[in-house]
């Protein structure tokens, strides 16, 4: 999203395509392996290429706004599908108590527009509770919203603003909760993935996922189609990020629904995307 608006700013400063493409190359070089970044940049370039210079600035902002709204809609769809997981009372809850969910995600406003991928379901669950209270039980669902364990002050701030019950902690505190079986489910926001299911997450989160899996705690990865590199066969290491192999994942929550942790499950969920088979394009992508 930042890259889309950056190109809009470049077009406003100088609508000629030479300086616009200079900005394009500078942005593309920030993370050559990121499918979302390259996809947005290519889409903006295609629009600006066919737009007269006098209209490029306005058209660029219109397209950036459209991309942002699509991102918001995708995360909202992920949240709706995640609601099915959040409605279930965990084994450690019982008695109508909410399950405790560990949120491994960047804050929503930093990982998406308005909604984060993994946090969208939490916001929707709390909205149902607020709606039921505001209407005296006429509207909304009578469900116990999950108690959320957050990592980092910004994610905790978002939970406070939304009125979601939460406990802020650091990595060590989250690991202790996992060991003591306080956490009943882990929601992970993947930064990117390959079609077979291997995903990238922020550094440190991979260790928490391994700890959760060792303790039998289900781990669900939330990601939109735009975050999947459909031409990638394997996930290459990226500095500052952890690789989450398919073997550590219990299921995916996408903008088109949930799917099991099986090779080919993501491709079946998105049949309009055709992964490249038989060749590894990572070298070509790097070039």
ChimeraX commands (.cxc) that place a marker at each C-alpha (Angstrom):
marker #1 position 0.00,0.00,0.00 radius 0.5
marker #1 position 2.84,2.35,0.83 radius 0.5
marker #1 position 4.44,1.60,-2.54 radius 0.5
marker #1 position 1.20,2.34,-4.41 radius 0.5
marker #1 position 0.84,5.73,-2.77 radius 0.5
marker #1 position 4.56,6.39,-3.21 radius 0.5
marker #1 position 4.13,6.05,-6.99 radius 0.5
marker #1 position 1.12,8.36,-6.78 radius 0.5
marker #1 position 3.29,10.91,-5.01 radius 0.5
marker #1 position 5.97,10.51,-7.69 radius 0.5
marker #1 position 3.38,11.10,-10.43 radius 0.5
marker #1 position 2.13,14.21,-8.64 radius 0.5
marker #1 position 5.65,15.57,-8.37 radius 0.5
marker #1 position 6.43,14.89,-12.04 radius 0.5
marker #1 position 3.94,13.06,-14.30 radius 0.5
marker #1 position 6.57,12.12,-16.88 radius 0.5
marker #1 position 7.12,8.35,-16.95 radius 0.5
marker #1 position 10.92,8.62,-16.63 radius 0.5
marker #1 position 10.91,9.91,-13.04 radius 0.5
marker #1 position 7.91,7.73,-12.24 radius 0.5
marker #1 position 9.84,4.64,-13.35 radius 0.5
marker #1 position 12.86,5.81,-11.37 radius 0.5
marker #1 position 10.64,5.68,-8.29 radius 0.5
marker #1 position 9.26,2.31,-9.45 radius 0.5
marker #1 position 12.74,0.74,-9.60 radius 0.5
marker #1 position 13.72,2.20,-6.22 radius 0.5
marker #1 position 10.61,0.70,-4.61 radius 0.5
marker #1 position 10.98,-2.67,-6.35 radius 0.5
marker #1 position 14.54,-2.99,-5.07 radius 0.5
marker #1 position 13.38,-2.75,-1.44 radius 0.5
marker #1 position 12.26,-6.39,-1.43 radius 0.5
marker #1 position 12.65,-8.21,-4.79 radius 0.5
marker #1 position 11.18,-11.45,-3.43 radius 0.5
marker #1 position 7.92,-9.95,-2.13 radius 0.5
marker #1 position 5.03,-10.95,-4.44 radius 0.5
marker #1 position 2.65,-8.33,-3.03 radius 0.5
marker #1 position 5.09,-5.47,-3.54 radius 0.5
marker #1 position 5.92,-6.44,-7.11 radius 0.5
marker #1 position 2.29,-7.13,-7.95 radius 0.5
marker #1 position 1.19,-3.69,-6.78 radius 0.5
marker #1 position 4.05,-1.94,-8.57 radius 0.5
marker #1 position 3.33,-3.74,-11.84 radius 0.5
marker #1 position -0.35,-2.89,-11.59 radius 0.5
marker #1 position 0.38,0.79,-10.97 radius 0.5
marker #1 position 2.86,0.90,-13.86 radius 0.5
marker #1 position 0.37,-0.65,-16.29 radius 0.5
marker #1 position -2.23,1.96,-15.38 radius 0.5
marker #1 position 0.16,4.90,-15.60 radius 0.5
marker #1 position 1.60,3.69,-18.92 radius 0.5
marker #1 position -1.75,4.15,-20.67 radius 0.5
marker #1 position -2.76,7.36,-18.88 radius 0.5
marker #1 position -1.99,10.79,-20.44 radius 0.5
marker #1 position 0.55,12.83,-18.41 radius 0.5
marker #1 position -2.04,15.45,-17.48 radius 0.5
marker #1 position -4.20,12.78,-15.82 radius 0.5
marker #1 position -1.50,10.57,-14.29 radius 0.5
marker #1 position -1.48,12.06,-10.80 radius 0.5
marker #1 position -5.26,11.75,-10.30 radius 0.5
marker #1 position -5.37,8.32,-11.93 radius 0.5
marker #1 position -2.49,7.11,-9.75 radius 0.5
marker #1 position -4.28,8.10,-6.56 radius 0.5
marker #1 position -7.51,6.49,-7.78 radius 0.5
marker #1 position -5.68,3.22,-8.44 radius 0.5
marker #1 position -3.85,3.33,-5.10 radius 0.5
marker #1 position -7.18,3.88,-3.35 radius 0.5
marker #1 position -8.69,0.93,-5.23 radius 0.5
marker #1 position -5.78,-1.32,-4.20 radius 0.5
marker #1 position -6.19,-0.24,-0.58 radius 0.5
marker #1 position -9.91,-1.05,-0.62 radius 0.5
marker #1 position -9.22,-4.46,-2.15 radius 0.5
marker #1 position -6.70,-5.14,0.61 radius 0.5
marker #1 position -9.26,-4.13,3.20 radius 0.5
marker #1 position -11.89,-6.40,1.63 radius 0.5
marker #1 position -9.48,-9.37,1.51 radius 0.5
marker #1 position -8.57,-9.01,5.18 radius 0.5
marker #1 position -12.23,-8.61,6.10 radius 0.5
marker #1 position -13.00,-11.85,4.25 radius 0.5
marker #1 position -10.21,-13.61,6.15 radius 0.5
marker #1 position -11.74,-12.33,9.38 radius 0.5
marker #1 position -15.15,-13.72,8.49 radius 0.5
marker #1 position -13.70,-17.16,7.79 radius 0.5
marker #1 position -11.65,-17.01,11.01 radius 0.5
marker #1 position -14.82,-16.43,13.02 radius 0.5
marker #1 position -15.54,-20.16,12.76 radius 0.5
marker #1 position -12.35,-20.87,14.70 radius 0.5
marker #1 position -12.96,-18.17,17.28 radius 0.5
marker #1 position -16.51,-19.35,18.08 radius 0.5
marker #1 position -15.26,-22.67,19.39 radius 0.5
marker #1 position -14.65,-22.81,23.12 radius 0.5
marker #1 position -11.22,-24.24,23.81 radius 0.5
marker #1 position -10.60,-27.36,25.88 radius 0.5
marker #1 position -9.07,-25.27,28.65 radius 0.5
marker #1 position -11.99,-22.82,28.76 radius 0.5
marker #1 position -15.21,-24.62,29.44 radius 0.5
marker #1 position -18.03,-23.17,31.47 radius 0.5
marker #1 position -18.68,-20.55,28.80 radius 0.5
marker #1 position -15.23,-19.04,29.23 radius 0.5
marker #1 position -13.56,-17.71,26.06 radius 0.5
marker #1 position -10.61,-19.46,24.53 radius 0.5
marker #1 position -7.23,-17.78,24.80 radius 0.5
marker #1 position -5.68,-16.94,21.44 radius 0.5
marker #1 position -2.05,-15.99,20.85 radius 0.5
marker #1 position -1.88,-13.38,18.07 radius 0.5
marker #1 position 1.38,-13.56,16.13 radius 0.5
marker #1 position 0.94,-10.61,13.81 radius 0.5
marker #1 position 2.04,-7.11,13.06 radius 0.5
marker #1 position -0.57,-4.56,14.23 radius 0.5
marker #1 position -3.51,-4.33,11.83 radius 0.5
marker #1 position -2.76,-0.85,10.54 radius 0.5
marker #1 position 0.81,-1.92,9.78 radius 0.5
marker #1 position 0.03,-5.27,8.15 radius 0.5
marker #1 position -3.02,-4.14,6.19 radius 0.5
marker #1 position -5.45,-1.31,5.60 radius 0.5
marker #1 position -7.73,-1.05,8.61 radius 0.5
marker #1 position -7.65,-4.77,9.32 radius 0.5
marker #1 position -4.72,-7.09,9.84 radius 0.5
marker #1 position -4.98,-10.55,8.32 radius 0.5
marker #1 position -4.82,-12.46,11.61 radius 0.5
marker #1 position -6.49,-9.78,13.74 radius 0.5
marker #1 position -9.52,-9.18,11.46 radius 0.5
marker #1 position -11.47,-12.08,12.98 radius 0.5
marker #1 position -10.83,-10.72,16.48 radius 0.5
marker #1 position -12.23,-7.31,15.54 radius 0.5
marker #1 position -15.29,-8.91,13.94 radius 0.5
marker #1 position -15.93,-11.11,16.99 radius 0.5
marker #1 position -15.83,-8.12,19.29 radius 0.5
marker #1 position -18.13,-6.14,16.97 radius 0.5
marker #1 position -20.72,-8.92,17.27 radius 0.5
marker #1 position -20.55,-8.67,21.06 radius 0.5
marker #1 position -20.80,-4.86,20.97 radius 0.5
marker #1 position -23.75,-5.04,18.58 radius 0.5
marker #1 position -25.60,-7.52,20.78 radius 0.5
marker #1 position -25.09,-5.35,23.84 radius 0.5
marker #1 position -26.16,-2.16,22.02 radius 0.5
marker #1 position -29.38,-3.75,20.72 radius 0.5
marker #1 position -30.33,-5.62,23.86 radius 0.5
marker #1 position -29.67,-8.98,22.28 radius 0.5
marker #1 position -31.67,-8.37,19.12 radius 0.5
marker #1 position -28.67,-8.25,16.78 radius 0.5
marker #1 position -25.22,-9.75,16.97 radius 0.5
marker #1 position -24.06,-13.20,18.04 radius 0.5
marker #1 position -24.14,-14.51,21.57 radius 0.5
marker #1 position -20.57,-15.78,21.62 radius 0.5
marker #1 position -17.75,-15.40,24.07 radius 0.5
marker #1 position -15.06,-13.29,22.39 radius 0.5
marker #1 position -11.58,-14.77,22.68 radius 0.5
marker #1 position -9.06,-13.48,25.16 radius 0.5
marker #1 position -6.11,-12.33,23.08 radius 0.5
marker #1 position -2.44,-12.50,23.99 radius 0.5
marker #1 position -0.54,-9.88,22.02 radius 0.5
marker #1 position 3.16,-9.35,21.42 radius 0.5
marker #1 position 4.31,-5.75,21.16 radius 0.5
marker #1 position 2.78,-2.46,22.34 radius 0.5
marker #1 position 1.11,-1.47,19.05 radius 0.5
marker #1 position -0.87,-4.68,18.77 radius 0.5
marker #1 position -1.91,-4.28,22.41 radius 0.5
marker #1 position -3.00,-0.69,21.73 radius 0.5
marker #1 position -5.24,-1.89,18.91 radius 0.5
marker #1 position -6.91,-4.40,21.21 radius 0.5
marker #1 position -7.53,-1.65,23.78 radius 0.5
marker #1 position -9.05,0.64,21.15 radius 0.5
marker #1 position -11.40,-2.13,20.00 radius 0.5
marker #1 position -12.34,-3.17,23.53 radius 0.5
marker #1 position -11.02,-6.70,23.00 radius 0.5
marker #1 position -9.98,-8.54,26.20 radius 0.5
marker #1 position -6.25,-9.04,25.95 radius 0.5
marker #1 position -2.98,-9.60,27.78 radius 0.5
marker #1 position 0.15,-7.89,26.44 radius 0.5
marker #1 position 3.43,-9.74,26.75 radius 0.5
marker #1 position 6.81,-10.20,25.13 radius 0.5
marker #1 position 8.26,-13.24,23.39 radius 0.5
marker #1 position 9.42,-14.86,26.63 radius 0.5
marker #1 position 6.05,-14.28,28.27 radius 0.5
marker #1 position 4.24,-15.81,25.29 radius 0.5
marker #1 position 6.53,-18.84,25.40 radius 0.5
marker #1 position 5.75,-19.30,29.10 radius 0.5
marker #1 position 1.98,-19.18,28.42 radius 0.5
marker #1 position 2.42,-21.80,25.70 radius 0.5
marker #1 position 4.40,-24.10,28.00 radius 0.5
marker #1 position 1.74,-23.79,30.71 radius 0.5
marker #1 position -1.00,-24.60,28.15 radius 0.5
marker #1 position -2.75,-21.28,28.83 radius 0.5
marker #1 position -2.86,-20.55,25.10 radius 0.5
marker #1 position -5.40,-22.70,23.24 radius 0.5
marker #1 position -4.91,-21.49,19.68 radius 0.5
marker #1 position -2.30,-19.55,17.69 radius 0.5
marker #1 position -3.19,-17.21,14.84 radius 0.5
marker #1 position -0.27,-16.25,12.61 radius 0.5
marker #1 position -0.22,-13.54,9.95 radius 0.5
marker #1 position 2.07,-14.75,7.15 radius 0.5
marker #1 position 3.98,-12.05,5.33 radius 0.5
marker #1 position 4.22,-14.25,2.24 radius 0.5
marker #1 position 3.99,-17.89,1.21 radius 0.5
marker #1 position 4.58,-20.32,-1.65 radius 0.5
marker #1 position 1.80,-22.52,-3.08 radius 0.5
marker #1 position 2.88,-25.63,-1.17 radius 0.5
marker #1 position 2.21,-23.72,2.08 radius 0.5
marker #1 position 5.63,-22.79,3.48 radius 0.5
marker #1 position 5.30,-19.27,4.90 radius 0.5
marker #1 position 7.42,-16.37,6.12 radius 0.5
marker #1 position 6.75,-14.72,9.48 radius 0.5
marker #1 position 8.59,-12.04,11.50 radius 0.5
marker #1 position 11.72,-13.17,13.32 radius 0.5
marker #1 position 11.07,-14.93,16.62 radius 0.5
marker #1 position 7.53,-16.01,15.79 radius 0.5
marker #1 position 8.73,-19.23,14.20 radius 0.5
marker #1 position 10.12,-20.37,17.56 radius 0.5
marker #1 position 6.78,-19.73,19.28 radius 0.5
marker #1 position 4.97,-21.72,16.60 radius 0.5
marker #1 position 7.32,-24.68,17.08 radius 0.5
marker #1 position 6.77,-24.52,20.82 radius 0.5
marker #1 position 2.99,-24.45,20.34 radius 0.5
marker #1 position 3.02,-27.40,17.96 radius 0.5
marker #1 position 5.17,-29.39,20.39 radius 0.5
marker #1 position 2.50,-28.77,23.03 radius 0.5
marker #1 position -0.36,-29.82,20.76 radius 0.5
marker #1 position -1.74,-26.27,20.36 radius 0.5
marker #1 position -3.30,-25.71,16.90 radius 0.5
marker #1 position -1.63,-23.13,14.66 radius 0.5
marker #1 position -3.55,-21.40,11.87 radius 0.5
marker #1 position -1.87,-19.20,9.28 radius 0.5
marker #1 position -3.86,-16.28,7.86 radius 0.5
marker #1 position -2.91,-14.98,4.44 radius 0.5
marker #1 position -4.56,-13.47,1.36 radius 0.5
marker #1 position -3.99,-14.68,-2.19 radius 0.5
marker #1 position -1.93,-11.56,-2.90 radius 0.5
marker #1 position 0.70,-12.74,-0.39 radius 0.5
marker #1 position 1.34,-16.02,-2.21 radius 0.5
marker #1 position 4.18,-16.21,-4.71 radius 0.5
marker #1 position 2.49,-18.51,-7.22 radius 0.5
marker #1 position 5.73,-18.95,-9.19 radius 0.5
marker #1 position 7.76,-20.06,-6.17 radius 0.5
marker #1 position 8.47,-23.70,-5.45 radius 0.5
marker #1 position 10.48,-23.29,-2.26 radius 0.5
marker #1 position 10.71,-20.57,0.37 radius 0.5
marker #1 position 14.14,-18.96,0.38 radius 0.5
marker #1 position 15.53,-17.51,3.63 radius 0.5
marker #1 position 15.05,-13.78,4.12 radius 0.5
marker #1 position 17.06,-11.78,6.68 radius 0.5
marker #1 position 14.94,-10.83,9.68 radius 0.5
marker #1 position 12.19,-13.36,8.91 radius 0.5
marker #1 position 11.50,-16.97,9.95 radius 0.5
marker #1 position 10.42,-19.74,7.60 radius 0.5
marker #1 position 7.33,-21.60,8.78 radius 0.5
marker #1 position 7.30,-25.01,7.04 radius 0.5
marker #1 position 4.01,-26.67,6.15 radius 0.5
marker #1 position 4.64,-29.38,8.77 radius 0.5
marker #1 position 4.13,-26.80,11.56 radius 0.5
marker #1 position 0.76,-25.53,10.29 radius 0.5
marker #1 position -2.66,-26.95,11.22 radius 0.5
marker #1 position -4.60,-24.96,8.66 radius 0.5
marker #1 position -4.84,-21.84,6.52 radius 0.5
marker #1 position -7.41,-19.05,6.67 radius 0.5
marker #1 position -7.56,-17.22,3.34 radius 0.5
marker #1 position -9.85,-14.65,1.78 radius 0.5
marker #1 position -11.61,-17.56,0.05 radius 0.5
marker #1 position -12.07,-19.74,3.08 radius 0.5
marker #1 position -10.12,-22.22,5.16 radius 0.5
marker #1 position -8.06,-25.08,3.81 radius 0.5
marker #1 position -6.05,-27.95,5.33 radius 0.5
marker #1 position -2.25,-28.04,5.64 radius 0.5
marker #1 position -1.73,-30.19,2.56 radius 0.5
marker #1 position 0.49,-29.71,-0.46 radius 0.5
marker #1 position -1.72,-28.30,-3.21 radius 0.5
marker #1 position -4.52,-27.16,-0.88 radius 0.5
marker #1 position -3.86,-23.48,-1.51 radius 0.5
marker #1 position -3.77,-24.04,-5.28 radius 0.5
marker #1 position -7.11,-25.84,-5.10 radius 0.5
marker #1 position -8.57,-22.94,-3.12 radius 0.5
marker #1 position -7.37,-20.49,-5.79 radius 0.5
marker #1 position -7.80,-22.35,-9.10 radius 0.5
marker #1 position -7.48,-19.12,-11.09 radius 0.5
marker #1 position -3.81,-18.99,-10.09 radius 0.5
marker #1 position -1.56,-21.43,-11.88 radius 0.5
marker #1 position 1.74,-22.19,-10.10 radius 0.5
marker #1 position 4.77,-22.91,-12.25 radius 0.5
marker #1 position 5.83,-26.56,-11.99 radius 0.5
marker #1 position 9.09,-28.19,-12.91 radius 0.5
marker #1 position 11.34,-25.11,-12.73 radius 0.5
marker #1 position 12.49,-22.95,-9.87 radius 0.5
marker #1 position 12.29,-19.28,-10.83 radius 0.5
marker #1 position 14.05,-17.90,-7.74 radius 0.5
marker #1 position 17.27,-17.20,-9.64 radius 0.5
marker #1 position 15.42,-15.36,-12.38 radius 0.5
marker #1 position 13.47,-13.39,-9.78 radius 0.5
marker #1 position 16.67,-12.39,-8.03 radius 0.5
marker #1 position 18.18,-11.23,-11.30 radius 0.5
marker link #1:1,2 radius 0.2
marker link #1:2,3 radius 0.2
marker link #1:3,4 radius 0.2
marker link #1:4,5 radius 0.2
marker link #1:5,6 radius 0.2
marker link #1:6,7 radius 0.2
marker link #1:7,8 radius 0.2
marker link #1:8,9 radius 0.2
marker link #1:9,10 radius 0.2
marker link #1:10,11 radius 0.2
marker link #1:11,12 radius 0.2
marker link #1:12,13 radius 0.2
marker link #1:13,14 radius 0.2
marker link #1:14,15 radius 0.2
marker link #1:15,16 radius 0.2
marker link #1:16,17 radius 0.2
marker link #1:17,18 radius 0.2
marker link #1:18,19 radius 0.2
marker link #1:19,20 radius 0.2
marker link #1:20,21 radius 0.2
marker link #1:21,22 radius 0.2
marker link #1:22,23 radius 0.2
marker link #1:23,24 radius 0.2
marker link #1:24,25 radius 0.2
marker link #1:25,26 radius 0.2
marker link #1:26,27 radius 0.2
marker link #1:27,28 radius 0.2
marker link #1:28,29 radius 0.2
marker link #1:29,30 radius 0.2
marker link #1:30,31 radius 0.2
marker link #1:31,32 radius 0.2
marker link #1:32,33 radius 0.2
marker link #1:33,34 radius 0.2
marker link #1:34,35 radius 0.2
marker link #1:35,36 radius 0.2
marker link #1:36,37 radius 0.2
marker link #1:37,38 radius 0.2
marker link #1:38,39 radius 0.2
marker link #1:39,40 radius 0.2
marker link #1:40,41 radius 0.2
marker link #1:41,42 radius 0.2
marker link #1:42,43 radius 0.2
marker link #1:43,44 radius 0.2
marker link #1:44,45 radius 0.2
marker link #1:45,46 radius 0.2
marker link #1:46,47 radius 0.2
marker link #1:47,48 radius 0.2
marker link #1:48,49 radius 0.2
marker link #1:49,50 radius 0.2
marker link #1:50,51 radius 0.2
marker link #1:51,52 radius 0.2
marker link #1:52,53 radius 0.2
marker link #1:53,54 radius 0.2
marker link #1:54,55 radius 0.2
marker link #1:55,56 radius 0.2
marker link #1:56,57 radius 0.2
marker link #1:57,58 radius 0.2
marker link #1:58,59 radius 0.2
marker link #1:59,60 radius 0.2
marker link #1:60,61 radius 0.2
marker link #1:61,62 radius 0.2
marker link #1:62,63 radius 0.2
marker link #1:63,64 radius 0.2
marker link #1:64,65 radius 0.2
marker link #1:65,66 radius 0.2
marker link #1:66,67 radius 0.2
marker link #1:67,68 radius 0.2
marker link #1:68,69 radius 0.2
marker link #1:69,70 radius 0.2
marker link #1:70,71 radius 0.2
marker link #1:71,72 radius 0.2
marker link #1:72,73 radius 0.2
marker link #1:73,74 radius 0.2
marker link #1:74,75 radius 0.2
marker link #1:75,76 radius 0.2
marker link #1:76,77 radius 0.2
marker link #1:77,78 radius 0.2
marker link #1:78,79 radius 0.2
marker link #1:79,80 radius 0.2
marker link #1:80,81 radius 0.2
marker link #1:81,82 radius 0.2
marker link #1:82,83 radius 0.2
marker link #1:83,84 radius 0.2
marker link #1:84,85 radius 0.2
marker link #1:85,86 radius 0.2
marker link #1:86,87 radius 0.2
marker link #1:87,88 radius 0.2
marker link #1:88,89 radius 0.2
marker link #1:89,90 radius 0.2
marker link #1:90,91 radius 0.2
marker link #1:91,92 radius 0.2
marker link #1:92,93 radius 0.2
marker link #1:93,94 radius 0.2
marker link #1:94,95 radius 0.2
marker link #1:95,96 radius 0.2
marker link #1:96,97 radius 0.2
marker link #1:97,98 radius 0.2
marker link #1:98,99 radius 0.2
marker link #1:99,100 radius 0.2
marker link #1:100,101 radius 0.2
marker link #1:101,102 radius 0.2
marker link #1:102,103 radius 0.2
marker link #1:103,104 radius 0.2
marker link #1:104,105 radius 0.2
marker link #1:105,106 radius 0.2
marker link #1:106,107 radius 0.2
marker link #1:107,108 radius 0.2
marker link #1:108,109 radius 0.2
marker link #1:109,110 radius 0.2
marker link #1:110,111 radius 0.2
marker link #1:111,112 radius 0.2
marker link #1:112,113 radius 0.2
marker link #1:113,114 radius 0.2
marker link #1:114,115 radius 0.2
marker link #1:115,116 radius 0.2
marker link #1:116,117 radius 0.2
marker link #1:117,118 radius 0.2
marker link #1:118,119 radius 0.2
marker link #1:119,120 radius 0.2
marker link #1:120,121 radius 0.2
marker link #1:121,122 radius 0.2
marker link #1:122,123 radius 0.2
marker link #1:123,124 radius 0.2
marker link #1:124,125 radius 0.2
marker link #1:125,126 radius 0.2
marker link #1:126,127 radius 0.2
marker link #1:127,128 radius 0.2
marker link #1:128,129 radius 0.2
marker link #1:129,130 radius 0.2
marker link #1:130,131 radius 0.2
marker link #1:131,132 radius 0.2
marker link #1:132,133 radius 0.2
marker link #1:133,134 radius 0.2
marker link #1:134,135 radius 0.2
marker link #1:135,136 radius 0.2
marker link #1:136,137 radius 0.2
marker link #1:137,138 radius 0.2
marker link #1:138,139 radius 0.2
marker link #1:139,140 radius 0.2
marker link #1:140,141 radius 0.2
marker link #1:141,142 radius 0.2
marker link #1:142,143 radius 0.2
marker link #1:143,144 radius 0.2
marker link #1:144,145 radius 0.2
marker link #1:145,146 radius 0.2
marker link #1:146,147 radius 0.2
marker link #1:147,148 radius 0.2
marker link #1:148,149 radius 0.2
marker link #1:149,150 radius 0.2
marker link #1:150,151 radius 0.2
marker link #1:151,152 radius 0.2
marker link #1:152,153 radius 0.2
marker link #1:153,154 radius 0.2
marker link #1:154,155 radius 0.2
marker link #1:155,156 radius 0.2
marker link #1:156,157 radius 0.2
marker link #1:157,158 radius 0.2
marker link #1:158,159 radius 0.2
marker link #1:159,160 radius 0.2
marker link #1:160,161 radius 0.2
marker link #1:161,162 radius 0.2
marker link #1:162,163 radius 0.2
marker link #1:163,164 radius 0.2
marker link #1:164,165 radius 0.2
marker link #1:165,166 radius 0.2
marker link #1:166,167 radius 0.2
marker link #1:167,168 radius 0.2
marker link #1:168,169 radius 0.2
marker link #1:169,170 radius 0.2
marker link #1:170,171 radius 0.2
marker link #1:171,172 radius 0.2
marker link #1:172,173 radius 0.2
marker link #1:173,174 radius 0.2
marker link #1:174,175 radius 0.2
marker link #1:175,176 radius 0.2
marker link #1:176,177 radius 0.2
marker link #1:177,178 radius 0.2
marker link #1:178,179 radius 0.2
marker link #1:179,180 radius 0.2
marker link #1:180,181 radius 0.2
marker link #1:181,182 radius 0.2
marker link #1:182,183 radius 0.2
marker link #1:183,184 radius 0.2
marker link #1:184,185 radius 0.2
marker link #1:185,186 radius 0.2
marker link #1:186,187 radius 0.2
marker link #1:187,188 radius 0.2
marker link #1:188,189 radius 0.2
marker link #1:189,190 radius 0.2
marker link #1:190,191 radius 0.2
marker link #1:191,192 radius 0.2
marker link #1:192,193 radius 0.2
marker link #1:193,194 radius 0.2
marker link #1:194,195 radius 0.2
marker link #1:195,196 radius 0.2
marker link #1:196,197 radius 0.2
marker link #1:197,198 radius 0.2
marker link #1:198,199 radius 0.2
marker link #1:199,200 radius 0.2
marker link #1:200,201 radius 0.2
marker link #1:201,202 radius 0.2
marker link #1:202,203 radius 0.2
marker link #1:203,204 radius 0.2
marker link #1:204,205 radius 0.2
marker link #1:205,206 radius 0.2
marker link #1:206,207 radius 0.2
marker link #1:207,208 radius 0.2
marker link #1:208,209 radius 0.2
marker link #1:209,210 radius 0.2
marker link #1:210,211 radius 0.2
marker link #1:211,212 radius 0.2
marker link #1:212,213 radius 0.2
marker link #1:213,214 radius 0.2
marker link #1:214,215 radius 0.2
marker link #1:215,216 radius 0.2
marker link #1:216,217 radius 0.2
marker link #1:217,218 radius 0.2
marker link #1:218,219 radius 0.2
marker link #1:219,220 radius 0.2
marker link #1:220,221 radius 0.2
marker link #1:221,222 radius 0.2
marker link #1:222,223 radius 0.2
marker link #1:223,224 radius 0.2
marker link #1:224,225 radius 0.2
marker link #1:225,226 radius 0.2
marker link #1:226,227 radius 0.2
marker link #1:227,228 radius 0.2
marker link #1:228,229 radius 0.2
marker link #1:229,230 radius 0.2
marker link #1:230,231 radius 0.2
marker link #1:231,232 radius 0.2
marker link #1:232,233 radius 0.2
marker link #1:233,234 radius 0.2
marker link #1:234,235 radius 0.2
marker link #1:235,236 radius 0.2
marker link #1:236,237 radius 0.2
marker link #1:237,238 radius 0.2
marker link #1:238,239 radius 0.2
marker link #1:239,240 radius 0.2
marker link #1:240,241 radius 0.2
marker link #1:241,242 radius 0.2
marker link #1:242,243 radius 0.2
marker link #1:243,244 radius 0.2
marker link #1:244,245 radius 0.2
marker link #1:245,246 radius 0.2
marker link #1:246,247 radius 0.2
marker link #1:247,248 radius 0.2
marker link #1:248,249 radius 0.2
marker link #1:249,250 radius 0.2
marker link #1:250,251 radius 0.2
marker link #1:251,252 radius 0.2
marker link #1:252,253 radius 0.2
marker link #1:253,254 radius 0.2
marker link #1:254,255 radius 0.2
marker link #1:255,256 radius 0.2
marker link #1:256,257 radius 0.2
marker link #1:257,258 radius 0.2
marker link #1:258,259 radius 0.2
marker link #1:259,260 radius 0.2
marker link #1:260,261 radius 0.2
marker link #1:261,262 radius 0.2
marker link #1:262,263 radius 0.2
marker link #1:263,264 radius 0.2
marker link #1:264,265 radius 0.2
marker link #1:265,266 radius 0.2
marker link #1:266,267 radius 0.2
marker link #1:267,268 radius 0.2
marker link #1:268,269 radius 0.2
marker link #1:269,270 radius 0.2
marker link #1:270,271 radius 0.2
marker link #1:271,272 radius 0.2
marker link #1:272,273 radius 0.2
marker link #1:273,274 radius 0.2
marker link #1:274,275 radius 0.2
marker link #1:275,276 radius 0.2
marker link #1:276,277 radius 0.2
marker link #1:277,278 radius 0.2
marker link #1:278,279 radius 0.2
marker link #1:279,280 radius 0.2
marker link #1:280,281 radius 0.2
marker link #1:281,282 radius 0.2
marker link #1:282,283 radius 0.2
marker link #1:283,284 radius 0.2
marker link #1:284,285 radius 0.2
marker link #1:285,286 radius 0.2
marker link #1:286,287 radius 0.2
view
